[in-house]
């Protein structure tokens, strides 16, 4: 973590990217360290949001490599039900990408949205907004705690 903190904004970007993939990683630790070292607010916000967004979209892309035939074959699900779920996700469910920032389940949401072929544009916008909100709230919390101490 110290290695990434030393690289400032690039370290924040890398940490945020890794945290958004299926690898277990905490970008908040690196972001907090960089902020407390005196880095500027907006470059940190941009680096964290972009890194996390691109990591999340890589999970979406990973999901797109999957085939729905696998669900039919290995989970013994009805193809009609699978098609109905895909249509719902394409039309109305893509906004769920907003919640990709949630720890523990966010990566699975991103992979599932890719697997189910959710609308990439809605996924991208929703995911970006969710991740931006996450880092904005985290950075505000860091600054509030820093003012108290």
N, C-alpha and C positions, 0 to 999 in steps of 0.2 A: 504494500500500500504506500509506503514512504517513497518508493521509486516513482509511482504515478503522481504523488503529490509534488515531487520535485519538478515534474514536467508540466506543472500548472494546467493550462487550458487543454493542452494535448492529453495530459494525464486524465483530466475530467472526461474528455471525449472517449478515450479508450475504456476507462472504467464504466462509463454509462453504456457504451456499446456492449461490453462483455456482460454487464448486469442484465441487459435486455435479451440476451441469448439464453439457451438452455443451461449455460454454465452458472453455478451458484456464485454470485459475486455481489458486493454491496458498493454501489457507486456513491451512496450518501457519505460514506466515510471519507472517500477521496475528495468529493466536493466540499465537505465541511473543512477538511484540512487545507485545501487550496483557498477557500474563503477566509479562514482564520489566518492564513499566511499573508493576507492583504490583497488578494486578487480582486479585480473589478467585478461588479455584479453582473452586468449584461453579457460580457464574454463568457462567464461561467454558465449563465443561463442558456446561452446559445450552444455552447459546447456540450453541456449535459443533455439538453433536449434533442439536439441533432444526433448525438451518439446513441442515445436511448431509442430514438425513433428509427434510426437505421438498423440497429440491432433487432428491434421488434419486427421491422419489415423483412429482415433476413429469416426470422422464424416463420413469418407468413409465407415467404418463398419456399422454405423447407417443407411446409405443409402442402404447398402446391405440387410438390414432387410425388405426393401420395396418390393412390388410385382408389376410387370408390369401390372398385371390385374387391379390394382387400377387406372392406367392411362386410360386404356380402359373404365372402368366403370364410373369413376367420371369426367374425362375430355373428354369423348366420342371421343377418338382418334382411328384411324384405326390401328389395330394390325400389319399390314404390314409396315406402316410408323414407328411404334415404333420399330419393329425388324430391320428396315434399320438403324435407329439412333443408336440402340445398337451395330450393327455390325460396323458402322463407328467409334463409340467411342472405341470399343474393339481393332480395327485395327489401327486407326490413331489418335483418339481423347484423348487417355490416357495422352499424353504429356501436356494437358491443366492443369494438376495438378500442373504444375510449377507456375501457377497464383493463387494458393490457398492462397498465402500470401496477396493478395489484400484485403484491408479493405472493409467491407460491403458485398462483393460478394464471397469472398474466401470460406467461410463455405458452401455456397450453391453449389459452384462448387464441393467441396469434397463430399457432400452428393449426388449430382447428378451423379458423377462418380461412386460412390458405387451403387446407384440405377440402373444405366445403365450397371453395371457389367464390368466396364473398367478393363483393364489388371492391376492387382495389382502390378506387378513388375515395369512396366513403370510408373504407378501412384506413387509408392513409391520413385523411383529414381527422377522423375520430381519434386515431392513435396519437397523432401529433398533439392534438389539443389535450388529451388526457395526460400525456407525458410532460407537456409544458406546465400544466396545472400542478402536477406532482412536484416538479422541481421548483416552481415558484413558491409553493407552500413550504417546501423544505428550506429554501433559502431564507424566506421570511422568518421561519422559526429559528434558524441559526442566528440571524441578526437580532431577533428579540432576546434570545438567551444571552447573546454576547453583550447586549446593552445592560441586562440585569447584573451580569457578573462584572 
